[in-house]
Amino acid sequence: MGILATVEAGPGGGTAGVYGSTSAADGIGVFGQNDQGIAVAGTSNQGTGVVGTNTRNTGDGVSGTGMNGVHGRGSSIGVLGESSSGTGVSGTSSSVGYLVGVIAELGCSV
């Protein structure tokens, strides 16, 4: 384990186990690396385990790159998307077979 953090005052007076901040355009506030397992994890008994927010609506709140860019698994919903003015969940694929599979699961026809 790289850092064992205790709860301290975070931004806005809230509590944070680990807090990182930068104003550099290419900077990283908090970074985790693990060559064989999970680099960054979040757990909560009553709230959200990990959350990402872009306060200026100029980028992604949470972004993922890998075999599965962003993966969701849940007891009722795997991936949930909500939008007040646009698409809740959007995806593209260069393979038509994957797109047709998703449309078929939604009960739509191509």
N, CA, C and O atoms as CSV, one atom per row, in Angstrom:
chain,resi,resn,atom,element,x,y,z
A,1,MET,N,N,0.853,-1.169,0.000
A,1,MET,CA,C,0.000,0.000,0.000
A,1,MET,C,C,0.897,1.229,0.000
A,1,MET,O,O,1.791,1.348,0.838
A,2,GLY,N,N,0.661,2.143,-0.939
A,2,GLY,CA,C,1.481,3.335,-1.039
A,2,GLY,C,C,1.181,4.352,0.045
A,2,GLY,O,O,2.098,4.857,0.692
A,3,ILE,N,N,-0.085,4.659,0.251
A,3,ILE,CA,C,-0.472,5.679,1.229
A,3,ILE,C,C,-1.612,5.135,2.072
A,3,ILE,O,O,-2.588,4.612,1.534
A,4,LEU,N,N,-1.500,5.250,3.348
A,4,LEU,CA,C,-2.605,4.972,4.257
A,4,LEU,C,C,-3.078,6.318,4.749
A,4,LEU,O,O,-2.350,7.017,5.454
A,5,ALA,N,N,-4.295,6.691,4.383
A,5,ALA,CA,C,-4.774,8.040,4.671
A,5,ALA,C,C,-5.781,8.031,5.800
A,5,ALA,O,O,-6.588,7.111,5.932
A,6,THR,N,N,-5.720,9.066,6.604
A,6,THR,CA,C,-6.723,9.282,7.631
A,6,THR,C,C,-7.636,10.412,7.179
A,6,THR,O,O,-7.263,11.201,6.310
A,7,VAL,N,N,-8.805,10.494,7.750
A,7,VAL,CA,C,-9.774,11.515,7.363
A,7,VAL,C,C,-9.342,12.865,7.899
A,7,VAL,O,O,-9.100,13.032,9.094
A,8,GLU,N,N,-9.250,13.827,6.990
A,8,GLU,CA,C,-8.878,15.188,7.349
A,8,GLU,C,C,-9.826,16.151,6.643
A,8,GLU,O,O,-10.656,15.739,5.833
A,9,ALA,N,N,-9.696,17.416,6.954
A,9,ALA,CA,C,-10.525,18.417,6.282
A,9,ALA,C,C,-10.159,18.482,4.815
A,9,ALA,O,O,-8.987,18.609,4.461
A,10,GLY,N,N,-11.172,18.393,3.961
A,10,GLY,CA,C,-10.968,18.473,2.525
A,10,GLY,C,C,-11.508,19.777,1.987
A,10,GLY,O,O,-11.747,20.717,2.745
A,11,PRO,N,N,-11.704,19.841,0.667
A,11,PRO,CA,C,-12.214,21.061,0.056
A,11,PRO,C,C,-13.587,21.422,0.609
A,11,PRO,O,O,-14.418,20.536,0.806
A,12,GLY,N,N,-13.838,22.669,0.858
A,12,GLY,CA,C,-15.136,23.100,1.366
A,12,GLY,C,C,-15.384,22.706,2.812
A,12,GLY,O,O,-16.513,22.808,3.292
A,13,GLY,N,N,-14.348,22.257,3.518
A,13,GLY,CA,C,-14.506,21.882,4.917
A,13,GLY,C,C,-14.987,20.458,5.112
A,13,GLY,O,O,-15.125,20.015,6.252
A,14,GLY,N,N,-15.248,19.722,4.030
A,14,GLY,CA,C,-15.671,18.334,4.144
A,14,GLY,C,C,-14.508,17.452,4.546
A,14,GLY,O,O,-13.399,17.942,4.764
A,15,THR,N,N,-14.749,16.166,4.645
A,15,THR,CA,C,-13.687,15.248,5.022
A,15,THR,C,C,-13.212,14.479,3.802
A,15,THR,O,O,-14.007,14.144,2.923
A,16,ALA,N,N,-11.920,14.200,3.749
A,16,ALA,CA,C,-11.337,13.443,2.652
A,16,ALA,C,C,-10.187,12.614,3.185
A,16,ALA,O,O,-9.337,13.112,3.923
A,17,GLY,N,N,-10.166,11.331,2.803
A,17,GLY,CA,C,-9.048,10.490,3.196
A,17,GLY,C,C,-7.784,10.888,2.452
A,17,GLY,O,O,-6.710,10.962,3.049
A,18,VAL,N,N,-7.902,11.145,1.156
A,18,VAL,CA,C,-6.798,11.598,0.326
A,18,VAL,C,C,-7.310,12.751,-0.509
A,18,VAL,O,O,-8.393,12.664,-1.088
A,19,TYR,N,N,-6.546,13.833,-0.581
A,19,TYR,CA,C,-6.939,14.983,-1.382
A,19,TYR,C,C,-5.745,15.436,-2.197
A,19,TYR,O,O,-4.639,15.569,-1.673
A,20,GLY,N,N,-5.970,15.673,-3.478
A,20,GLY,CA,C,-4.904,16.170,-4.333
A,20,GLY,C,C,-5.442,17.295,-5.190
A,20,GLY,O,O,-6.616,17.288,-5.563
A,21,SER,N,N,-4.605,18.253,-5.504
A,21,SER,CA,C,-5.059,19.405,-6.268
A,21,SER,C,C,-3.943,19.908,-7.167
A,21,SER,O,O,-2.772,19.887,-6.786
A,22,THR,N,N,-4.304,20.360,-8.359
A,22,THR,CA,C,-3.365,21.000,-9.264
A,22,THR,C,C,-4.130,21.951,-10.166
A,22,THR,O,O,-5.318,21.749,-10.418
A,23,SER,N,N,-3.465,22.978,-10.648
A,23,SER,CA,C,-4.095,23.884,-11.605
A,23,SER,C,C,-3.464,23.734,-12.983
A,23,SER,O,O,-3.840,24.455,-13.907
A,24,ALA,N,N,-2.524,22.825,-13.143
A,24,ALA,CA,C,-1.874,22.593,-14.430
A,24,ALA,C,C,-2.827,21.880,-15.381
A,24,ALA,O,O,-3.511,20.937,-14.983
A,25,ALA,N,N,-2.873,22.323,-16.631
A,25,ALA,CA,C,-3.787,21.740,-17.623
A,25,ALA,C,C,-3.534,20.251,-17.834
A,25,ALA,O,O,-4.473,19.495,-18.082
A,26,ASP,N,N,-2.281,19.825,-17.737
A,26,ASP,CA,C,-1.956,18.412,-17.924
A,26,ASP,C,C,-1.631,17.722,-16.600
A,26,ASP,O,O,-1.040,16.642,-16.592
A,27,GLY,N,N,-2.015,18.340,-15.485
A,27,GLY,CA,C,-1.715,17.798,-14.166
A,27,GLY,C,C,-2.726,16.759,-13.713
A,27,GLY,O,O,-3.800,16.631,-14.301
A,28,ILE,N,N,-2.389,16.028,-12.684
A,28,ILE,CA,C,-3.243,15.006,-12.090
A,28,ILE,C,C,-3.342,15.299,-10.599
A,28,ILE,O,O,-2.328,15.387,-9.908
A,29,GLY,N,N,-4.579,15.451,-10.104
A,29,GLY,CA,C,-4.763,15.730,-8.683
A,29,GLY,C,C,-4.401,14.559,-7.806
A,29,GLY,O,O,-3.661,14.722,-6.835
A,30,VAL,N,N,-4.905,13.376,-8.125
A,30,VAL,CA,C,-4.596,12.154,-7.386
A,30,VAL,C,C,-4.319,11.069,-8.417
A,30,VAL,O,O,-5.083,10.908,-9.368
A,31,PHE,N,N,-3.230,10.325,-8.235
A,31,PHE,CA,C,-2.829,9.302,-9.199
A,31,PHE,C,C,-2.581,7.999,-8.472
A,31,PHE,O,O,-2.000,7.988,-7.387
A,32,GLY,N,N,-3.021,6.892,-9.070
A,32,GLY,CA,C,-2.743,5.580,-8.511
A,32,GLY,C,C,-2.208,4.668,-9.590
A,32,GLY,O,O,-2.645,4.749,-10.738
A,33,GLN,N,N,-1.263,3.796,-9.245
A,33,GLN,CA,C,-0.707,2.858,-10.216
A,33,GLN,C,C,-0.506,1.510,-9.559
A,33,GLN,O,O,-0.023,1.417,-8.430
A,34,ASN,N,N,-0.883,0.463,-10.282
A,34,ASN,CA,C,-0.660,-0.903,-9.835
A,34,ASN,C,C,-0.464,-1.740,-11.085
A,34,ASN,O,O,-1.336,-1.754,-11.953
A,35,ASP,N,N,0.649,-2.434,-11.200
A,35,ASP,CA,C,0.948,-3.204,-12.398
A,35,ASP,C,C,0.144,-4.498,-12.498
A,35,ASP,O,O,0.092,-5.095,-13.574
A,36,GLN,N,N,-0.480,-4.949,-11.420
A,36,GLN,CA,C,-1.184,-6.228,-11.464
A,36,GLN,C,C,-2.587,-6.198,-10.875
A,36,GLN,O,O,-3.261,-7.228,-10.874
A,37,GLY,N,N,-3.042,-5.081,-10.386
A,37,GLY,CA,C,-4.371,-5.048,-9.779
A,37,GLY,C,C,-5.022,-3.694,-9.974
A,37,GLY,O,O,-4.760,-3.008,-10.962
A,38,ILE,N,N,-5.847,-3.319,-9.057
A,38,ILE,CA,C,-6.604,-2.068,-9.115
A,38,ILE,C,C,-5.711,-0.911,-8.699
A,38,ILE,O,O,-5.056,-0.968,-7.658
A,39,ALA,N,N,-5.684,0.139,-9.515
A,39,ALA,CA,C,-4.856,1.297,-9.201
A,39,ALA,C,C,-5.562,2.237,-8.235
A,39,ALA,O,O,-4.952,2.705,-7.273
A,40,VAL,N,N,-6.827,2.516,-8.474
A,40,VAL,CA,C,-7.610,3.404,-7.608
A,40,VAL,C,C,-8.960,2.745,-7.375
A,40,VAL,O,O,-9.599,2.294,-8.326
A,41,ALA,N,N,-9.399,2.683,-6.138
A,41,ALA,CA,C,-10.679,2.075,-5.806
A,41,ALA,C,C,-11.409,2.947,-4.804
A,41,ALA,O,O,-10.789,3.653,-4.009
A,42,GLY,N,N,-12.708,2.892,-4.848
A,42,GLY,CA,C,-13.514,3.604,-3.873
A,42,GLY,C,C,-14.614,2.702,-3.354
A,42,GLY,O,O,-15.207,1.937,-4.115
A,43,THR,N,N,-14.886,2.785,-2.079
A,43,THR,CA,C,-15.903,1.960,-1.441
A,43,THR,C,C,-16.732,2.819,-0.503
A,43,THR,O,O,-16.204,3.661,0.222
A,44,SER,N,N,-18.033,2.595,-0.529
A,44,SER,CA,C,-18.914,3.296,0.389
A,44,SER,C,C,-20.036,2.366,0.811
A,44,SER,O,O,-20.556,1.604,-0.005
A,45,ASN,N,N,-20.409,2.423,2.071
A,45,ASN,CA,C,-21.526,1.617,2.547
A,45,ASN,C,C,-22.874,2.247,2.233
A,45,ASN,O,O,-23.875,1.536,2.141
A,46,GLN,N,N,-22.924,3.563,2.067
A,46,GLN,CA,C,-24.209,4.224,1.864
A,46,GLN,C,C,-24.215,5.241,0.727
A,46,GLN,O,O,-25.262,5.822,0.442
A,47,GLY,N,N,-23.087,5.472,0.071
A,47,GLY,CA,C,-23.034,6.469,-0.997
A,47,GLY,C,C,-22.330,5.910,-2.214
A,47,GLY,O,O,-22.305,4.698,-2.425
A,48,THR,N,N,-21.765,6.785,-3.006
A,48,THR,CA,C,-21.075,6.409,-4.230
A,48,THR,C,C,-19.621,6.090,-3.931
A,48,THR,O,O,-18.952,6.835,-3.214
A,49,GLY,N,N,-19.126,4.977,-4.481
A,49,GLY,CA,C,-17.742,4.579,-4.248
A,49,GLY,C,C,-16.745,5.527,-4.885
A,49,GLY,O,O,-15.789,5.946,-4.232
A,50,VAL,N,N,-16.947,5.873,-6.144
A,50,VAL,CA,C,-16.070,6.784,-6.863
A,50,VAL,C,C,-16.941,7.734,-7.670
A,50,VAL,O,O,-17.893,7.304,-8.321
A,51,VAL,N,N,-16.619,9.023,-7.631
A,51,VAL,CA,C,-17.381,9.996,-8.404
A,51,VAL,C,C,-16.412,10.951,-9.092
A,51,VAL,O,O,-15.361,11.283,-8.543
A,52,GLY,N,N,-16.765,11.382,-10.275
A,52,GLY,CA,C,-15.961,12.357,-10.994
A,52,GLY,C,C,-16.848,13.483,-11.466
A,52,GLY,O,O,-17.965,13.242,-11.925
A,53,THR,N,N,-16.373,14.713,-11.360
A,53,THR,CA,C,-17.171,15.874,-11.732
A,53,THR,C,C,-16.315,16.854,-12.523
A,53,THR,O,O,-15.193,17.170,-12.126
A,54,ASN,N,N,-16.838,17.325,-13.626
A,54,ASN,CA,C,-16.217,18.422,-14.360
A,54,ASN,C,C,-17.121,19.619,-14.142
A,54,ASN,O,O,-18.216,19.675,-14.701
A,55,THR,N,N,-16.683,20.569,-13.345
A,55,THR,CA,C,-17.551,21.664,-12.912
A,55,THR,C,C,-17.838,22.688,-14.004
A,55,THR,O,O,-18.777,23.474,-13.875
A,56,ARG,N,N,-17.054,22.695,-15.068
A,56,ARG,CA,C,-17.293,23.662,-16.151
A,56,ARG,C,C,-18.001,23.049,-17.359
A,56,ARG,O,O,-18.227,23.732,-18.358
A,57,ASN,N,N,-18.351,21.769,-17.272
A,57,ASN,CA,C,-18.993,21.061,-18.386
A,57,ASN,C,C,-18.167,21.147,-19.660
A,57,ASN,O,O,-18.716,21.301,-20.751
A,58,THR,N,N,-16.843,21.049,-19.524
A,58,THR,CA,C,-15.956,21.094,-20.677
A,58,THR,C,C,-15.257,19.764,-20.926
A,58,THR,O,O,-14.487,19.642,-21.878
A,59,GLY,N,N,-15.511,18.779,-20.097
A,59,GLY,CA,C,-14.869,17.476,-20.244
A,59,GLY,C,C,-15.668,16.420,-19.515
A,59,GLY,O,O,-16.785,16.665,-19.061
A,60,ASP,N,N,-15.089,15.258,-19.410
A,60,ASP,CA,C,-15.765,14.124,-18.786
A,60,ASP,C,C,-15.634,14.175,-17.268
A,60,ASP,O,O,-14.623,14.624,-16.728
A,61,GLY,N,N,-16.675,13.707,-16.599
A,61,GLY,CA,C,-16.596,13.530,-15.153
A,61,GLY,C,C,-15.758,12.315,-14.818
A,61,GLY,O,O,-14.919,12.360,-13.919
A,62,VAL,N,N,-15.981,11.229,-15.539
A,62,VAL,CA,C,-15.216,10.002,-15.380
A,62,VAL,C,C,-14.895,9.483,-16.777
A,62,VAL,O,O,-15.766,9.461,-17.646
A,63,SER,N,N,-13.661,9.070,-16.994
A,63,SER,CA,C,-13.236,8.555,-18.284
A,63,SER,C,C,-12.481,7.263,-18.068
A,63,SER,O,O,-11.765,7.114,-17.077
A,64,GLY,N,N,-12.635,6.334,-18.982
A,64,GLY,CA,C,-11.923,5.077,-18.861
A,64,GLY,C,C,-11.343,4.642,-20.191
A,64,GLY,O,O,-11.965,4.824,-21.237
A,65,THR,N,N,-10.149,4.066,-20.152
A,65,THR,CA,C,-9.491,3.546,-21.340
A,65,THR,C,C,-8.996,2.148,-21.029
A,65,THR,O,O,-8.343,1.933,-20.008
A,66,GLY,N,N,-9.297,1.205,-21.891
A,66,GLY,CA,C,-8.853,-0.166,-21.681
A,66,GLY,C,C,-9.648,-1.107,-22.555
A,66,GLY,O,O,-10.341,-0.664,-23.471
A,67,MET,N,N,-9.561,-2.412,-22.285
A,67,MET,CA,C,-10.337,-3.380,-23.051
A,67,MET,C,C,-11.815,-2.989,-22.999
A,67,MET,O,O,-12.493,-3.001,-24.027
A,68,ASN,N,N,-12.306,-2.652,-21.841
A,68,ASN,CA,C,-13.630,-2.065,-21.662
A,68,ASN,C,C,-13.381,-0.672,-21.107
A,68,ASN,O,O,-12.916,-0.530,-19.977
A,69,GLY,N,N,-13.684,0.348,-21.882
A,69,GLY,CA,C,-13.389,1.718,-21.456
A,69,GLY,C,C,-13.952,2.021,-20.090
A,69,GLY,O,O,-13.217,2.421,-19.187
A,70,VAL,N,N,-15.241,1.837,-19.927
A,70,VAL,CA,C,-15.905,2.001,-18.642
A,70,VAL,C,C,-16.805,0.783,-18.467
A,70,VAL,O,O,-17.597,0.459,-19.353
A,71,HIS,N,N,-16.685,0.120,-17.343
A,71,HIS,CA,C,-17.434,-1.119,-17.096
A,71,HIS,C,C,-18.319,-0.925,-15.874
A,71,HIS,O,O,-17.877,-0.412,-14.846
A,72,GLY,N,N,-19.554,-1.335,-15.997
A,72,GLY,CA,C,-20.457,-1.252,-14.868
A,72,GLY,C,C,-21.048,-2.607,-14.550
A,72,GLY,O,O,-21.360,-3.385,-15.452
A,73,ARG,N,N,-21.202,-2.889,-13.269
A,73,ARG,CA,C,-21.804,-4.146,-12.842
A,73,ARG,C,C,-22.633,-3.838,-11.610
A,73,ARG,O,O,-22.130,-3.245,-10.655
A,74,GLY,N,N,-23.882,-4.228,-11.622
A,74,GLY,CA,C,-24.730,-3.950,-10.481
A,74,GLY,C,C,-25.786,-5.022,-10.307
A,74,GLY,O,O,-25.969,-5.865,-11.184
A,75,SER,N,N,-26.470,-4.996,-9.200
A,75,SER,CA,C,-27.511,-5.989,-8.951
A,75,SER,C,C,-28.789,-5.660,-9.719
A,75,SER,O,O,-29.604,-6.552,-9.954
A,76,SER,N,N,-28.984,-4.394,-10.118
A,76,SER,CA,C,-30.174,-4.059,-10.897
A,76,SER,C,C,-29.827,-3.382,-12.217
A,76,SER,O,O,-30.510,-3.627,-13.212
A,77,ILE,N,N,-28.798,-2.541,-12.270
A,77,ILE,CA,C,-28.410,-1.848,-13.494
A,77,ILE,C,C,-26.892,-1.876,-13.602
A,77,ILE,O,O,-26.193,-1.511,-12.656
A,78,GLY,N,N,-26.381,-2.309,-14.752
A,78,GLY,CA,C,-24.937,-2.342,-14.955
A,78,GLY,C,C,-24.369,-0.963,-15.223
A,78,GLY,O,O,-23.399,-0.556,-14.583
A,79,VAL,N,N,-24.960,-0.243,-16.157
A,79,VAL,CA,C,-24.532,1.114,-16.485
A,79,VAL,C,C,-25.778,1.984,-16.540
A,79,VAL,O,O,-26.732,1.660,-17.247
A,80,LEU,N,N,-25.775,3.069,-15.810
A,80,LEU,CA,C,-26.906,3.988,-15.774
A,80,LEU,C,C,-26.444,5.328,-16.303
A,80,LEU,O,O,-25.409,5.842,-15.881
A,81,GLY,N,N,-27.198,5.895,-17.218
A,81,GLY,CA,C,-26.869,7.207,-17.742
A,81,GLY,C,C,-28.065,8.127,-17.635
A,81,GLY,O,O,-29.194,7.729,-17.925
A,82,GLU,N,N,-27.821,9.345,-17.224
A,82,GLU,CA,C,-28.888,10.333,-17.091
A,82,GLU,C,C,-28.433,11.638,-17.715
A,82,GLU,O,O,-27.257,11.993,-17.637
A,83,SER,N,N,-29.353,12.347,-18.329
A,83,SER,CA,C,-29.047,13.658,-18.886
A,83,SER,C,C,-30.281,14.535,-18.781
A,83,SER,O,O,-31.398,14.083,-19.033
A,84,SER,N,N,-30.077,15.783,-18.409
A,84,SER,CA,C,-31.208,16.706,-18.331
A,84,SER,C,C,-31.519,17.325,-19.690
A,84,SER,O,O,-32.588,17.910,-19.867
A,85,SER,N,N,-30.603,17.206,-20.653
A,85,SER,CA,C,-30.860,17.849,-21.940
A,85,SER,C,C,-30.344,17.071,-23.143
A,85,SER,O,O,-30.341,17.605,-24.252
A,86,GLY,N,N,-29.912,15.845,-22.965
A,86,GLY,CA,C,-29.367,15.092,-24.098
A,86,GLY,C,C,-29.498,13.602,-23.878
A,86,GLY,O,O,-30.436,13.136,-23.231
A,87,THR,N,N,-28.555,12.862,-24.421
A,87,THR,CA,C,-28.558,11.403,-24.357
A,87,THR,C,C,-28.025,10.918,-23.019
A,87,THR,O,O,-27.004,11.409,-22.538
A,88,GLY,N,N,-28.711,9.958,-22.419
A,88,GLY,CA,C,-28.262,9.405,-21.144
A,88,GLY,C,C,-27.047,8.521,-21.288
A,88,GLY,O,O,-26.078,8.676,-20.546
A,89,VAL,N,N,-27.078,7.587,-22.238
A,89,VAL,CA,C,-25.949,6.706,-22.521
A,89,VAL,C,C,-25.743,6.701,-24.024
A,89,VAL,O,O,-26.696,6.522,-24.782
A,90,SER,N,N,-24.508,6.895,-24.460
A,90,SER,CA,C,-24.194,6.907,-25.880
A,90,SER,C,C,-22.971,6.052,-26.107
A,90,SER,O,O,-22.052,6.050,-25.288
A,91,GLY,N,N,-22.947,5.324,-27.209
A,91,GLY,CA,C,-21.780,4.505,-27.505
A,91,GLY,C,C,-21.613,4.321,-29.000
A,91,GLY,O,O,-22.579,4.410,-29.758
A,92,THR,N,N,-20.395,4.068,-29.418
A,92,THR,CA,C,-20.104,3.782,-30.816
A,92,THR,C,C,-19.243,2.537,-30.891
A,92,THR,O,O,-18.538,2.200,-29.939
A,93,SER,N,N,-19.302,1.862,-32.011
A,93,SER,CA,C,-18.483,0.686,-32.241
A,93,SER,C,C,-18.161,0.599,-33.717
A,93,SER,O,O,-19.007,0.897,-34.560
A,94,SER,N,N,-16.931,0.190,-34.036
A,94,SER,CA,C,-16.568,-0.009,-35.435
A,94,SER,C,C,-17.040,-1.369,-35.923
A,94,SER,O,O,-16.935,-1.662,-37.113
A,95,SER,N,N,-17.554,-2.200,-35.035
A,95,SER,CA,C,-18.072,-3.513,-35.382
A,95,SER,C,C,-19.593,-3.479,-35.352
A,95,SER,O,O,-20.192,-3.278,-34.296
A,96,VAL,N,N,-20.220,-3.674,-36.510
A,96,VAL,CA,C,-21.682,-3.619,-36.596
A,96,VAL,C,C,-22.328,-4.683,-35.721
A,96,VAL,O,O,-23.407,-4.453,-35.176
A,97,GLY,N,N,-21.700,-5.830,-35.574
A,97,GLY,CA,C,-22.264,-6.905,-34.773
A,97,GLY,C,C,-22.536,-6.495,-33.338
A,97,GLY,O,O,-23.559,-6.875,-32.768
A,98,TYR,N,N,-21.634,-5.724,-32.748
A,98,TYR,CA,C,-21.835,-5.282,-31.374
A,98,TYR,C,C,-22.993,-4.301,-31.274
A,98,TYR,O,O,-23.790,-4.373,-30.339
A,99,LEU,N,N,-23.090,-3.404,-32.214
A,99,LEU,CA,C,-24.173,-2.431,-32.199
A,99,LEU,C,C,-25.523,-3.113,-32.364
A,99,LEU,O,O,-26.478,-2.777,-31.663
A,100,VAL,N,N,-25.611,-4.059,-33.276
A,100,VAL,CA,C,-26.867,-4.788,-33.476
A,100,VAL,C,C,-27.239,-5.549,-32.217
A,100,VAL,O,O,-28.417,-5.604,-31.862
A,101,GLY,N,N,-26.262,-6.141,-31.529
A,101,GLY,CA,C,-26.544,-6.855,-30.279
A,101,GLY,C,C,-27.143,-5.963,-29.225
A,101,GLY,O,O,-28.058,-6.373,-28.511
A,102,VAL,N,N,-26.648,-4.758,-29.114
A,102,VAL,CA,C,-27.174,-3.811,-28.141
A,102,VAL,C,C,-28.595,-3.397,-28.513
A,102,VAL,O,O,-29.475,-3.347,-27.653
A,103,ILE,N,N,-28.819,-3.102,-29.781
A,103,ILE,CA,C,-30.153,-2.704,-30.230
A,103,ILE,C,C,-31.145,-3.847,-30.008
A,103,ILE,O,O,-32.280,-3.606,-29.596
A,104,ALA,N,N,-30.733,-5.078,-30.274
A,104,ALA,CA,C,-31.613,-6.227,-30.086
A,104,ALA,C,C,-31.991,-6.395,-28.622
A,104,ALA,O,O,-33.134,-6.732,-28.314
A,105,GLU,N,N,-31.051,-6.167,-27.720
A,105,GLU,CA,C,-31.349,-6.305,-26.297
A,105,GLU,C,C,-32.319,-5.235,-25.834
A,105,GLU,O,O,-33.043,-5.442,-24.860
A,106,LEU,N,N,-32.350,-4.110,-26.503
A,106,LEU,CA,C,-33.277,-3.046,-26.156
A,106,LEU,C,C,-34.677,-3.295,-26.710
A,106,LEU,O,O,-35.614,-2.561,-26.396
A,107,GLY,N,N,-34.814,-4.336,-27.539
A,107,GLY,CA,C,-36.108,-4.622,-28.124
A,107,GLY,C,C,-36.397,-3.796,-29.354
A,107,GLY,O,O,-37.552,-3.675,-29.761
A,108,CYS,N,N,-35.366,-3.223,-29.958
A,108,CYS,CA,C,-35.537,-2.413,-31.169
A,108,CYS,C,C,-35.197,-3.247,-32.387
A,108,CYS,O,O,-34.587,-4.309,-32.260
A,109,SER,N,N,-35.573,-2.793,-33.538
A,109,SER,CA,C,-35.208,-3.476,-34.768
A,109,SER,C,C,-34.291,-2.578,-35.578
A,109,SER,O,O,-34.338,-1.354,-35.459
A,110,VAL,N,N,-33.457,-3.195,-36.403
A,110,VAL,CA,C,-32.512,-2.452,-37.219
A,110,VAL,C,C,-33.027,-2.352,-38.638
A,110,VAL,O,O,-32.370,-1.758,-39.493
